[in-house]
Amino acid sequence: MSAHAKRPSTRLAAGLAAAALTVTACGGDEGEDTTASGGSSGSCDSVTLGFIPSWTDGLSMAYLWKDVLESQGYAVEFEEISDAAPLYAGLAGGDVDVYPAAWSEVTHADYMEEYGDDIEDLGTWYGGAVLTLAVPEYVDIDSIADLAGQADRFGGRIVGIEPGAGLTRTTKESVMPAYGLTDSYELVESSTTAMLAELGSAIEAQEDVVVTLWRPFWAYSEFPMKDLEDPEGALGEPEGLHVLARDGFGDDCADVAELMAGFELTDEQYGSLENLVVNEYGEGSYEEAVTAWFEENPDVAEALKG
């Protein structure tokens, strides 16, 4: 990844906001002709993509699919949701058509247990996603186990993200008990934006800090981080990132569902997409970032747009 002129705090503010757009549901009233221009039976006029703006995998994929679908004549609307639970509930309830970057195998397995009967899994577009606890490279520990007995140097804090995130729950309910950290550390539940801001400030001051992170995530290209080893396996196994849809989407919007089902990205392809969206272009220019990415990846553009 290339270096950037902006300071980390500026990049964070620019990269983690998203434009608010009006929401409409896929298709229309019962009996209405929802065939897209030039499409066939089983196509729809519009698709509502749900995502959490501060989770930049969902942000990046939402804008990628907006570009692809609009190029084929579909209207694309966004529903921006602040946390995972209402996003899965909205998907199951039909208020959202597609969640394009779901951690549904492990991290959000409980949401799938609750809502999965009303959700269609269209497939996996990225393999090997992992949850992590991480520290800056200058911090002289290498394992989560090393945090025990060293709470003072970290202010007794593990800096986390949204309260409803699967990573937050896993850290609190699995990682901290497994390594005996519950009594000596507080898991700070805030937001991805706040966590990254604190991380950037700590690195600038060369202070000790431990945060919850995940891969793939653009922060690894911006900050000198290292993942702490997890010998107890408390963070769970690697998982795939899925495209999830509301129940019936595969019938109502068959062409879109088929396109999404056959989509895959490599680690390098995804990393370059997220870097362009979040860092190189940033807020207000997400669509331009996706356009630039497709120009750099013509094979993917050909496969998705024809």
Summary of the structure (lengths in Angstrom):
residues: 306
radius of gyration: 19.9
end to end distance: 28.6
largest distance: 65.4
contacts: 1013
relative contact order: 0.20
helix: 42%
strand: 19%
